[in-house]
Amino acid sequence: MHPTLTTYIARHFLIALGLTVLVVSGVILLFDIIELLRRTAKVPEATLGLVATLGLLRLPLVVQTALPFVFLAAALISFWRLARSSELVVVRAAGVSVWQVLLPMFALVLVLGVINVGVLNPIAAALYTQFERVGKTVGLGADSPFSLSRGGLWLREARDDGYVVIHAREARNEDSVLLLNEVMVLSIGPDDVPDRRIDARSGRLADQEIVLDQALISVPGQAPEHRDTLAVPTELSVPAIQEKFAAPESISFWDLPAFIAFFESAGFSADEHRMHWYALLASPAMLCAMVLLAAVFGFNSSQRRGGWLFRVIGCTVTGFLVYFFSQVTYTLGQSQTLPVGLAAWSPTLVAGLLGLAVLFHLEDG
């Protein structure tokens, strides 16, 4: 196909994509701000400016979730504009096949998909982390009492008479028992003044208590007391700790492999994060599959007969079916019912093969 025609088709698609992104982003931001205003209605600090800022911080991540639908709509709009001006009919009459028309769009979509994963995703993850941090100041979400990093495990538990801070230099989950090394338990009273500190060589969290070995109890104004074994009651549990760790969406694509490796080395399950990473890897191909599905409804030999309303409805229903199927496979992957790689790539393969099959039938009969 001539480079001029290739550039023309790519430009049409880029314009449609840009307009679609703007419209979808505006609608998402509007509804998000309304929801945030509802949730912070009783918080005096939640001004309209702050709520709008929170909406903007979360917007990139939400838009990324809607990208398959955005590319589906943009491709369909491109085909509709070309068909309305009869340019698509002229191109087909000149002997240009469906695949020659789709090739520049596929190349462009793949490039945009890679940029989205490698550049925009880390930016969206950083902004979402900022959203969570700022949102806590107006009561959006609770401050997470858990933190696991290479500096060790930190736990914070509220009590009626204050709160307790627990730190372990090393932590490992084995058979739903959290094994701890070099443990420090700091009890802080209601006036934010520490009233007791416990240091232990090792410990374990299970059955709603932390059992410490070789514990040294230090209380202000009293001599340190040594205990061979000491049980500290707690409402913490291993499942609750795992659920409170960083959400996959708040971690950059480039940081996910290291996070998964560290998380699993501590004995925790990282299936949700691994599933998210594989889904990001598959996302450029998924965007191409969406363009294929749009071509099924927007690029065929019956352009003259119209019926665009039914095509738009059919394309929309197909997009939602792909989305529903992807959610089912992702859930199966997170629960280890399906291999993670298969669960992440299945929606892309099914949508792509379905689009190819229908297009081959329309093009070659």
For each residue, the residues with C-beta under 8 A, 3 or more apart:
1: 5 6 96 100 101 103 104
2: 5 6
3: 6 7
4: 7 8
5: 1 2 8 9 91 96
6: 1 2 3 9 10 103 104
7: 3 4 10 11 104
8: 4 5 11 12
9: 5 6 12 13 78 82 101 104 105
10: 6 7 13 14 104 105 108
11: 7 8 14 15
12: 8 9 15 16 78 81 82
13: 9 10 16 17 74 75 78 105 108
14: 10 11 17 18 108
15: 11 12 18 19
16: 12 13 19 20 74 75 77 78 81
17: 13 14 20 21 70 71 74 112
18: 14 15 21 22
19: 15 16 22 23 74 77
20: 16 17 23 24 70 73 74 77
21: 17 18 24 25 63 70 74
22: 18 19 25 26
23: 19 20 26 27
24: 20 21 27 28 63 66 69 70 73
25: 21 22 28 29 59 63
26: 22 23 29 30
27: 23 24 30 31
28: 24 25 31 32 59 62 63 66
29: 25 26 32 33 55 56 59
30: 26 27 33 34
31: 27 28 34 35
32: 28 29 35 36 55 58 59 62
33: 29 30 36 37 51 52 55
34: 30 31 37 38
35: 31 32 38 39
36: 32 33 39 40 46 51 54 55 140
37: 33 34 40 41 46 48 51
38: 34 35 41
39: 35 36 139 140
40: 36 37 43 46 51 138 139 140
41: 37 38 46
42:
43: 40 46 138 139
44:
45: 50 137 138
46: 36 37 40 41 43 50 51 138 139
47: 50 51
48: 37 51 52
49: 52 53
50: 45 46 47 53 54 134 138
51: 33 36 37 40 46 47 48 54 55
52: 33 48 49 55 56
53: 49 50 56 57 134
54: 36 50 51 57 58 131 134 135 138 140
55: 29 32 33 36 51 52 58 59
56: 29 52 53 59
57: 53 54 127 128 130 131 134
58: 32 54 55 61 62 127 128 131
59: 25 28 29 32 55 56 62 63
60: 63 64 120 123 124 127 128
61: 58 64 65 124 125 127 128 249
62: 28 32 58 59 65 66
63: 21 24 25 28 59 60 66 67 70 124
64: 60 61 67 116 120 121 124
65: 61 62
66: 24 28 62 63 69 70
67: 63 64 70 71 116 283 287
68: 71 72 286 287 290 319 322 323
69: 24 66 72 73 290 319 323
70: 17 20 21 24 63 66 67 73 74
71: 17 67 68 74 75 109 287 290 291 294
72: 68 69 75 76 290 291 293 294 315 319
73: 20 24 69 70 76 77 294
74: 13 16 17 19 20 21 70 71 77 78
75: 13 16 71 72 78 79 105 290 291 294 295 298
76: 72 73 79 80 294 297 298 311 312 315
77: 16 19 20 73 74 80 81
78: 9 12 13 16 74 75 81 82 105 298
79: 75 76 82 83 88 294 295 298 299
80: 76 77 83 84 298 308
81: 12 16 77 78 84 85
82: 9 12 78 79 85 87 88 91
83: 79 80 86 87 88 89 298 303
84: 80 81
85: 81 82
86: 83 89 90
87: 82 83 90 91
88: 79 82 83 91 92 101 299 303
89: 83 86 92 93 303 304
90: 86 87 93 94
91: 5 82 87 88 94 96 101
92: 88 89 96 301
93: 89 90
94: 90 91
95:
96: 1 5 91 92 100 101
97: 100 101 363
98: 101 102 295 299 359 362 363
99: 102 103 363
100: 1 96 97 103
101: 1 9 88 91 96 97 98 104 105 299
102: 98 99 105 106 291 292 295 299
103: 1 6 99 100 106 107
104: 1 6 7 9 10 101 107 108
105: 9 10 13 75 78 101 102 108 109 291
106: 102 103 109 110 288 291
107: 103 104 110 111
108: 10 13 14 104 105 111 112
109: 71 105 106 112 113 284 287 288 291
110: 106 107 113 114 284 287 288
111: 107 108 114 115
112: 17 108 109 115 116 284 287
113: 109 110 116 117 283 284 285 286 287 288
114: 110 111 117 118 284
115: 111 112 118 119 120
116: 64 67 112 113 119 120 121 283 284
117: 113 114 120 121 253 280 281 283 284
118: 114 115 121 122 253 254
119: 115 116 122 123
120: 60 64 115 116 117 123 124
121: 64 116 117 118 124 125 252 253 280
122: 118 119 125 126 252 253 254 255
123: 60 119 120 126 127
124: 60 61 63 64 120 121 127 128
125: 61 121 122 128 129 249 250 251 252 253
126: 122 123 129 130 252
127: 57 58 60 61 123 124 130 131
128: 57 58 60 61 124 125 131 132 249 250
129: 125 126 132 133 250
130: 57 126 127 133 134
131: 54 57 58 127 128 134 135
132: 128 129 135 136 141 250
133: 129 130 136
134: 50 53 54 57 130 131 137 138
135: 54 131 132 138 140 141
136: 132 133 139 140 141 142 143
137: 45 134
138: 40 43 45 46 50 54 134 135
139: 39 40 43 46 136
140: 36 39 40 54 135 136
141: 132 135 136
142: 136
143: 136
144: 147 244
145: 155 156 157 158 244
146: 153 154 155 156 241 244 245
147: 144 153 154
148: 152 153 154 171 245 263 266 268
149: 152
150: 262
151:
152: 148 149 167 168 169 170 171 182
153: 146 147 148 166 167 168 170 171 180
154: 146 147 148 165 166 167
155: 145 146 165 166 167 236 241
156: 145 146 163 164 165 166
157: 145 163 164 166 234 235 236
158: 145 163
159: 162 163 164 187
160:
161: 189 190
162: 159 187 188 189 190 192 195
163: 156 157 158 159 188
164: 156 157 159 185 186 187 188 232 234
165: 154 155 156 185 186 188
166: 153 154 155 156 157 183 184 185 186 210
167: 152 153 154 155 183 184 186
168: 152 153 171 180 181 182 183 184 203
169: 152 181 182
170: 152 153 180 181 182
171: 148 152 153 168 178 179 180 181 266
172: 178 179 266 267
173: 176 177 178 179 238 242 266 267 268
174: 177 179 267
175:
176: 173 206 238 239
177: 173 174 204 205 206 238
178: 171 172 173 204 205 206 238 241
179: 171 172 173 174 202 203 204
180: 153 168 170 171 183 202 203 204 205 210
181: 168 169 170 171 201 202
182: 152 168 169 170 200 201 202
183: 166 167 168 180 198 199 200 201 202 203 210 212
184: 166 167 168 197 198 199 200
185: 164 165 166 197 198 200 210 212 232
186: 164 165 166 167 194 196 197 198
187: 159 162 164 194 195 196 197 198
188: 162 163 164 165 192 193 194 195
189: 161 162 192 193 194 195
190: 161 162
191:
192: 162 188 189
193: 188 189
194: 186 187 188 189 197 220
195: 162 187 188 189 219 220
196: 186 187 217 218 219
197: 184 185 186 187 194 217 218 219
198: 183 184 185 186 187 212 215 216 217 218 230 232
199: 183 184 215 216 218
200: 182 183 184 185 203 212 213 214 215 216 230
201: 181 182 183 213 214
202: 179 180 181 182 183 212 213 214
203: 168 179 180 183 200 210 211 212 213
204: 177 178 179 180 210 211
205: 177 178 180 209 210 234 236 237 238
206: 176 177 178 209 211 238
207:
208: 233 234 235 236 237
209: 205 206 231 232 233 234
210: 166 180 183 185 203 204 205 231 232 234 236
211: 203 204 206 229 230 231 232
212: 183 185 198 200 202 203 215 227 229 230 231 232
213: 200 201 202 203 228 229
214: 200 201 202 226 228
215: 198 199 200 212 226 227 228 229 230
216: 198 199 200 224 225 226 227
217: 196 197 198 224 225 226 227 230
218: 196 197 198 199 224
219: 195 196 197 222 225
220: 194 195
221:
222: 219 225
223:
224: 216 217 218
225: 216 217 219 222
226: 214 215 216 217
227: 212 215 216 217 230
228: 213 214 215
229: 211 212 213 215
230: 198 200 211 212 215 217 227
231: 209 210 211 212
232: 164 185 198 209 210 211 212
233: 208 209
234: 157 164 205 208 209 210
235: 157 208
236: 155 157 205 208 210 240 241
237: 205 208 240 241
238: 173 176 177 178 205 206 241 242
239: 176 242 243
240: 236 237 243 244
241: 146 155 178 236 237 238 244 245
242: 173 238 239 245 268 269
243: 239 240
244: 144 145 146 240 241
245: 146 148 241 242 263 268
246: 250 251 259
247: 250 251
248: 251 256 272 273 275 276 277
249: 61 125 128 276
250: 125 128 129 132 246 247
251: 125 246 247 248 255 256 259 273
252: 121 122 125 126 255 256
253: 117 118 121 122 125 256 277 280
254: 118 122 257
255: 122 251 252 258 259
256: 248 251 252 253 259 260 273 276 277 280
257: 254 260 261 277
258: 255 261 262
259: 246 251 255 256 262 263 270 273
260: 256 257 263 264 270 273 274 277
261: 257 258 264 265
262: 150 258 259 265 266
263: 148 245 259 260 266 268 270 273
264: 260 261 267 268 269 270
265: 261 262
266: 148 171 172 173 262 263
267: 172 173 174 264
268: 148 173 242 245 263 264
269: 242 264 272
270: 259 260 263 264 273 274
271: 274 275 333 334 335 336 340
272: 248 269 275 276 334
273: 248 251 256 259 260 263 270 276 277
274: 260 270 271 277 278 340
275: 248 271 272 278 279 330 333 334 340 343 344
276: 248 249 256 272 273 279 280
277: 248 253 256 257 260 273 274 280 281
278: 274 275 281 282 333 340 341 343 344 345
279: 275 276 282 283 330 344
280: 117 121 253 256 276 277 283
281: 117 277 278 344
282: 278 279 285 286 344 345 347 348
283: 67 113 116 117 279 280 286 287
284: 109 110 112 113 114 116 117 287 288
285: 113 282 288 289 345 348 352
286: 68 113 282 283 289 290 347 348 351
287: 67 68 71 109 110 112 113 283 284 290 291
288: 106 109 110 113 284 285 291 292 352
289: 285 286 292 293 322 347 348 351 352 355
290: 68 69 71 72 75 286 287 293 294 319 322 351
291: 71 72 75 102 105 106 109 287 288 294 295
292: 102 288 289 295 296 351 352 355 356 359
293: 72 289 290 296 297 315 318 319 322 351 354 355
294: 71 72 73 75 76 79 290 291 297 298 315
295: 75 79 98 102 291 292 298 299 355 359
296: 292 293 299 300 315 318 355 358 359 362
297: 76 293 294 300 311 312 314 315 318
298: 75 76 78 79 80 83 294 295 311 315
299: 79 88 98 101 102 295 296 359
300: 296 297 303 362
301: 92 362
302: 305 307
303: 83 88 89 300
304: 89
305: 302
306:
307: 302 310 311
308: 80 311 312
309: 312 313
310: 307 313 314
311: 76 297 298 307 308 314 315
312: 76 297 308 309 315 316
313: 309 310 316 317
314: 297 310 311 317 318
315: 72 76 293 294 296 297 298 311 312 318 319
316: 312 313 319 320
317: 313 314 320 321
318: 293 296 297 314 315 321 322
319: 68 69 72 290 293 315 316 322 323
320: 316 317 323 324
321: 317 318 324 325
322: 68 289 290 293 318 319 325 326 347 350 351
323: 68 69 319 320 326 327
324: 320 321 327 328
325: 321 322 328 329 346 347 350
326: 322 323 329 330 346 347
327: 323 324 330 331
328: 324 325 331 332
329: 325 326 332 333 338 343 344 346 347
330: 275 279 326 327 333 334 343 344
331: 327 328 334 335
332: 328 329 335 337 338 343
333: 271 275 278 329 330 336 337 338 339 340 342 343 344
334: 271 272 275 330 331 343
335: 271 331 332
336: 271 333 340
337: 332 333
338: 329 332 333 342 343 346
339: 333 342 343
340: 271 274 275 278 333 336 343 344
341: 278 344 345
342: 333 338 339 345 346
343: 275 278 329 330 332 333 334 338 339 340 346
344: 275 278 279 281 282 329 330 333 340 341
345: 278 282 285 341 342 348 349
346: 325 326 329 338 342 343 349 350
347: 282 286 289 322 325 326 329 350 351
348: 282 285 286 289 345 351 352
349: 345 346 352 353
350: 322 325 346 347 353 354
351: 286 289 290 292 293 322 347 348 354 355
352: 285 288 289 292 348 349 355 356
353: 349 350 356 357
354: 293 350 351 357 358
355: 289 292 293 295 296 351 352 358 359
356: 292 352 353 359 360
357: 353 354 360 361
358: 296 354 355 361 362
359: 98 292 295 296 299 355 356 362 363
360: 356 357 363 364
361: 357 358 364 365
362: 98 296 300 301 358 359
363: 97 98 99 359 360
364: 360 361
365: 361
